[in-house]
Amino acid sequence: MSLAGHSWRYWPRFWARFLRRRLPTSLWGRSLLIIILPVFLMQVAVTWAFFDAHWQTVTARLSEGLAGEIAWAVESYRDDPSPSNLATIADRAERSMQLSIALQEGRTLPDSRDSSVFGVVDRTLDVALDSRLDDPFWFSTTSYPAYVDIQVQLPQGVLRIIAPRERAVATQGHIFVLWLTLATVLLMSVAILFIRNQVRAIERLAEAAEDFGRGIDAPRFRPSGAREVRSAARAFMDMRERIQRHIEQRTVLLASVSHDLRTPLTRLRLELALADQTKRTRAMQGDLDEMEHMIDEYLAFARGEAGEASQSVDLKALLEAIGAQVRKRGAKVDILAPEPSLEARIRPLAFRRALTNLAGNAADHGGRVRLSLRRAGDGDGVEIAVEDDGPGIPEAQHEDAFRPFSRLDDARNQNTKGVGLGLAIARDVARSHGGDITLGASDLGGLKAVIRLPG
């Protein structure tokens, strides 16, 4: 295929990408564009049609009529250049044509003149006078606001004619434009008001869905807006109720399972406590401890603290409390929080459990742990980093580490007593708050886990 063929195929895609980058991305902006663009194009078309087909035509005819009257006055004076004839011509022109005519003897035409803002007015009048007059002439449409000054060079001097502006120009064009503009502003204001109401209903639905995803109850949310938006809102409310009912049923089931499993474990623990303490009984006691820990991990992962209410929490105080827990495990803990106080709306128990899992993993695989808190780089939200000086996790296995029940290789001696749910629980909690967790390399030499929460 030729180069020209490739070019023709490329340009449509180029303009499509160009428009996608320039067009508004929000529903509010695109709705406004849908209203404003057609109205603007209609205004341009109507205004152009008015000035081209009506205003210019009327102005041309008025200029031709005025030029004809001026030509009559010049020819009449040329036939009898006496003062009495000039007085008669001037009197008739004043009474019948609203023209003021005077002879300035010995004068010549001005050398220059100012052009009108609307150049079409000067061009139209110049064409009309040039077609009717054989003598040199000069005119000005700007010397007087309400009049047109026309001067014709004659042997006796300059014959000056002052004519009302409406005799040469259609002066009502601005009124048409004014009414058209006022009508456009009124229609667009009404359209913007209605569009805003509809878009606001969709925004409220989106806010309610986001709050529900972050565990924040929105009891005041009510369906509003157009019929389709109300239908979507009612469907969302029904879905929210079904999910909440499912969570409640699952929580009750898990509580029953927890009770049923813990009862035999408690009996076994009591029997082992009463039995002779031997190497075998101590091994069985360790197995019971591991089983109880595994039950706690399973239930925490399935439950996810979904029923907990959100509240505003001082994150620096939370980090200090978790740091104190980690120090009890023998790790050296550094806390970096430049700002005196950073608060976020979270579910305290769930979020504390997520941070505890991350800090506990860091303490298990390294001797030094760093907990840092700062605002996000774009200023929207906060970031909490948990770092250690352990062996770390290869970048290729970062996503695998978040999978439930995942056990990685021996690089970090992973999950010596756990079940592979620590990172999965932490990410589930972070995402339920509208954020996420990412893994990376730490300056300490080990792993760096960063929790980002939205503002």
RODO-149839 format. One line per field, with one value per residue (C-alpha): residue in three letters; x, y, z. Coordinates in steps of 0.1 Angstrom, whole numbers. Example, Ala and Ser with C-alpha at 12.3 -4.5 7.8 and 13.67 -1.06 7.14 Angstrom:
! RODO-149839
code	c(ALA,SER)
c1	c(123,137)
c2	c(-45,-11)
c3	c(78,71)
! end
This chain:
! RODO-149839
code	c(MET,SER,LEU,ALA,GLY,HIS,SER,TRP,ARG,TYR,TRP,PRO,ARG,PHE,TRP,ALA,ARG,PHE,LEU,ARG,ARG,ARG,LEU,PRO,THR,SER,LEU,TRP,GLY,ARG,SER,LEU,LEU,ILE,ILE,ILE,LEU,PRO,VAL,PHE,LEU,MET,GLN,VAL,ALA,VAL,THR,TRP,ALA,PHE,PHE,ASP,ALA,HIS,TRP,GLN,THR,VAL,THR,ALA,ARG,LEU,SER,GLU,GLY,LEU,ALA,GLY,GLU,ILE,ALA,TRP,ALA,VAL,GLU,SER,TYR,ARG,ASP,ASP,PRO,SER,PRO,SER,ASN,LEU,ALA,THR,ILE,ALA,ASP,ARG,ALA,GLU,ARG,SER,MET,GLN,LEU,SER,ILE,ALA,LEU,GLN,GLU,GLY,ARG,THR,LEU,PRO,ASP,SER,ARG,ASP,SER,SER,VAL,PHE,GLY,VAL,VAL,ASP,ARG,THR,LEU,ASP,VAL,ALA,LEU,ASP,SER,ARG,LEU,ASP,ASP,PRO,PHE,TRP,PHE,SER,THR,THR,SER,TYR,PRO,ALA,TYR,VAL,ASP,ILE,GLN,VAL,GLN,LEU,PRO,GLN,GLY,VAL,LEU,ARG,ILE,ILE,ALA,PRO,ARG,GLU,ARG,ALA,VAL,ALA,THR,GLN,GLY,HIS,ILE,PHE,VAL,LEU,TRP,LEU,THR,LEU,ALA,THR,VAL,LEU,LEU,MET,SER,VAL,ALA,ILE,LEU,PHE,ILE,ARG,ASN,GLN,VAL,ARG,ALA,ILE,GLU,ARG,LEU,ALA,GLU,ALA,ALA,GLU,ASP,PHE,GLY,ARG,GLY,ILE,ASP,ALA,PRO,ARG,PHE,ARG,PRO,SER,GLY,ALA,ARG,GLU,VAL,ARG,SER,ALA,ALA,ARG,ALA,PHE,MET,ASP,MET,ARG,GLU,ARG,ILE,GLN,ARG,HIS,ILE,GLU,GLN,ARG,THR,VAL,LEU,LEU,ALA,SER,VAL,SER,HIS,ASP,LEU,ARG,THR,PRO,LEU,THR,ARG,LEU,ARG,LEU,GLU,LEU,ALA,LEU,ALA,ASP,GLN,THR,LYS,ARG,THR,ARG,ALA,MET,GLN,GLY,ASP,LEU,ASP,GLU,MET,GLU,HIS,MET,ILE,ASP,GLU,TYR,LEU,ALA,PHE,ALA,ARG,GLY,GLU,ALA,GLY,GLU,ALA,SER,GLN,SER,VAL,ASP,LEU,LYS,ALA,LEU,LEU,GLU,ALA,ILE,GLY,ALA,GLN,VAL,ARG,LYS,ARG,GLY,ALA,LYS,VAL,ASP,ILE,LEU,ALA,PRO,GLU,PRO,SER,LEU,GLU,ALA,ARG,ILE,ARG,PRO,LEU,ALA,PHE,ARG,ARG,ALA,LEU,THR,ASN,LEU,ALA,GLY,ASN,ALA,ALA,ASP,HIS,GLY,GLY,ARG,VAL,ARG,LEU,SER,LEU,ARG,ARG,ALA,GLY,ASP,GLY,ASP,GLY,VAL,GLU,ILE,ALA,VAL,GLU,ASP,ASP,GLY,PRO,GLY,ILE,PRO,GLU,ALA,GLN,HIS,GLU,ASP,ALA,PHE,ARG,PRO,PHE,SER,ARG,LEU,ASP,ASP,ALA,ARG,ASN,GLN,ASN,THR,LYS,GLY,VAL,GLY,LEU,GLY,LEU,ALA,ILE,ALA,ARG,ASP,VAL,ALA,ARG,SER,HIS,GLY,GLY,ASP,ILE,THR,LEU,GLY,ALA,SER,ASP,LEU,GLY,GLY,LEU,LYS,ALA,VAL,ILE,ARG,LEU,PRO,GLY)
c1	c(0,13,23,-7,-30,-14,-18,-56,-60,-40,-58,-92,-75,-54,-84,-104,-75,-71,-108,-108,-80,-96,-132,-145,-144,-172,-209,-215,-190,-201,-238,-229,-210,-241,-262,-237,-222,-255,-267,-234,-235,-272,-263,-235,-257,-286,-264,-246,-278,-293,-264,-257,-292,-311,-289,-265,-293,-313,-282,-273,-308,-308,-274,-285,-315,-295,-269,-297,-310,-275,-270,-303,-292,-258,-273,-300,-273,-251,-280,-284,-255,-272,-277,-314,-315,-293,-317,-346,-328,-318,-354,-369,-342,-348,-386,-389,-356,-344,-311,-291,-273,-248,-221,-187,-172,-135,-131,-116,-123,-105,-74,-84,-113,-119,-134,-164,-161,-184,-164,-194,-212,-184,-180,-217,-221,-189,-202,-236,-221,-195,-222,-243,-218,-193,-176,-151,-167,-158,-179,-177,-199,-181,-178,-213,-230,-264,-255,-235,-213,-211,-191,-190,-163,-177,-161,-176,-164,-176,-213,-218,-248,-256,-280,-295,-277,-308,-311,-278,-276,-300,-296,-318,-293,-279,-314,-318,-284,-293,-326,-310,-283,-308,-329,-298,-287,-322,-324,-289,-296,-327,-308,-279,-302,-320,-288,-272,-301,-298,-261,-263,-285,-260,-232,-251,-256,-218,-210,-234,-218,-183,-192,-208,-176,-155,-179,-195,-232,-253,-287,-299,-294,-327,-334,-338,-334,-348,-367,-336,-314,-341,-343,-305,-305,-333,-313,-282,-302,-316,-281,-267,-294,-287,-250,-255,-279,-253,-226,-248,-257,-220,-210,-236,-224,-188,-196,-213,-183,-159,-178,-181,-144,-132,-152,-133,-101,-107,-115,-83,-63,-77,-69,-34,-30,-41,-19,17,40,61,78,48,22,42,42,5,1,20,-3,-33,-18,-12,-47,-62,-40,-52,-88,-83,-67,-94,-122,-105,-100,-136,-151,-129,-145,-171,-197,-175,-184,-160,-146,-119,-86,-53,-29,2,-11,-22,14,29,6,15,52,50,35,63,90,78,87,123,125,139,112,115,85,87,57,68,34,21,-13,-28,-63,-83,-118,-113,-126,-102,-102,-99,-72,-53,-53,-40,-11,-4,-1,23,44,44,56,84,94,94,117,140,156,147,112,104,68,64,34,30,7,4,25,-5,-19,-50,-48,-22,5,17,49,61,97,122,158,150,156,127,105,114,95,81,64,48,13,16,23,-12,-30,-49,-30,0,34,64,98,124,137,119,114,77,48,67,36,10,-13,-5,-33,-15,-9,-43,-61,-41,-49,-86,-88,-70,-92,-124,-113,-109,-71,-46,-13,18,51,86,122,131,160,167,174,142,106,85,47,29,-8,-24,-58,-78,-84)
c2	c(0,35,61,82,52,47,85,84,54,71,105,92,74,104,127,102,100,138,143,117,135,169,160,162,129,135,130,166,180,158,167,204,198,180,211,239,227,224,257,274,260,270,305,308,295,318,349,342,337,368,391,375,372,400,426,431,431,457,478,476,487,516,527,526,547,572,573,580,609,624,620,638,667,669,668,694,718,712,722,756,763,794,801,802,768,754,768,751,718,720,728,699,675,685,681,650,631,642,653,684,699,728,741,747,771,767,736,702,667,654,633,603,589,564,531,516,486,468,471,459,492,513,489,488,526,531,508,525,561,551,536,568,597,608,633,625,619,613,599,589,567,573,611,614,585,590,605,598,626,626,651,655,676,701,731,756,737,707,698,684,661,650,620,601,568,547,560,542,513,487,498,471,443,446,442,409,397,409,390,359,361,366,337,315,323,316,282,272,281,260,231,234,234,202,185,193,178,145,143,150,120,98,113,105,69,66,81,56,27,39,43,8,-6,11,-1,33,32,58,57,90,78,79,72,105,118,103,70,51,66,57,22,18,33,8,-21,-9,-7,-42,-55,-38,-54,-89,-85,-73,-102,-126,-111,-114,-150,-158,-141,-162,-194,-186,-179,-213,-230,-212,-223,-259,-262,-245,-268,-300,-281,-268,-304,-316,-288,-296,-333,-325,-301,-329,-355,-361,-335,-356,-348,-363,-342,-311,-319,-324,-291,-274,-290,-276,-241,-243,-256,-227,-202,-217,-214,-177,-170,-188,-170,-136,-140,-151,-125,-95,-73,-63,-54,-29,8,33,62,88,74,91,69,80,68,35,30,37,11,-15,-6,-13,-48,-56,-45,-72,-98,-87,-65,-30,-7,28,50,79,103,138,154,156,141,124,111,87,73,35,5,4,-33,-45,-20,-27,-64,-56,-35,-61,-88,-67,-57,-92,-106,-80,-89,-126,-122,-94,-79,-43,-29,6,20,53,75,104,120,106,122,138,150,129,103,88,61,37,18,-13,-22,-48,-59,-95,-115,-99,-114,-115,-90,-118,-133,-101,-109,-145,-134,-119,-151,-168,-198,-190,-203,-189,-205,-204,-169,-156,-188,-180,-189,-211,-212,-194,-205,-180,-155,-125,-106,-117,-104,-71,-65,-74,-48,-21,-26,-26,9,20,17,-11,-26,-28,-45,-34,-33,-15,7,-15,-44,-64,-61,-29,-31,2,7,36,50,76,110)
c3	c(0,-8,18,10,17,51,58,50,73,101,103,115,144,152,154,174,200,199,207,234,252,248,256,292,311,336,329,339,315,286,293,291,259,244,252,245,213,193,207,197,162,159,170,145,117,126,130,98,79,94,86,52,39,57,73,44,18,37,43,5,-5,20,8,-28,-20,-2,-30,-55,-34,-31,-69,-75,-53,-70,-105,-96,-82,-112,-136,-118,-94,-80,-43,-47,-64,-37,-11,-29,-31,5,16,-4,8,44,42,20,26,61,44,55,24,25,1,15,-11,-19,3,-8,3,35,29,52,72,100,91,108,131,107,74,54,61,46,16,9,10,-11,-38,-39,-41,-67,-89,-87,-86,-113,-90,-63,-29,7,35,72,92,124,127,143,162,146,112,81,67,29,9,-29,-47,-71,-90,-66,-35,-14,-13,22,30,65,65,94,100,96,60,51,76,90,127,143,138,174,188,170,183,218,219,204,231,260,247,245,280,293,276,285,322,323,306,329,360,348,338,372,390,370,373,410,415,397,418,450,438,431,466,483,464,473,510,510,495,523,550,557,561,542,558,543,507,488,451,431,396,363,362,350,378,404,391,393,429,440,424,444,476,471,463,495,516,501,507,543,549,535,557,588,581,575,607,627,610,617,653,656,639,662,692,680,672,704,727,719,718,753,765,749,764,799,796,785,815,839,823,831,814,790,757,739,759,752,715,716,734,706,680,699,700,662,656,676,658,624,634,644,610,590,609,606,569,563,586,577,605,579,605,623,621,606,627,626,641,648,627,645,678,661,647,682,698,671,675,712,704,679,704,728,701,703,672,670,659,643,638,613,614,604,609,645,636,606,609,586,587,591,609,638,647,611,602,634,625,590,604,631,604,584,614,628,595,594,630,622,592,603,634,625,616,604,605,586,581,555,532,497,470,453,486,484,511,534,531,558,551,570,563,576,570,563,531,512,485,448,427,405,436,450,437,447,483,485,475,504,519,497,510,492,490,517,509,540,558,551,574,599,621,600,573,546,553,568,536,521,552,551,514,519,548,528,497,518,529,493,493,485,495,473,479,471,482,515,521,551,527,531,522,521,523,517,526,508,520,501,515)
! end
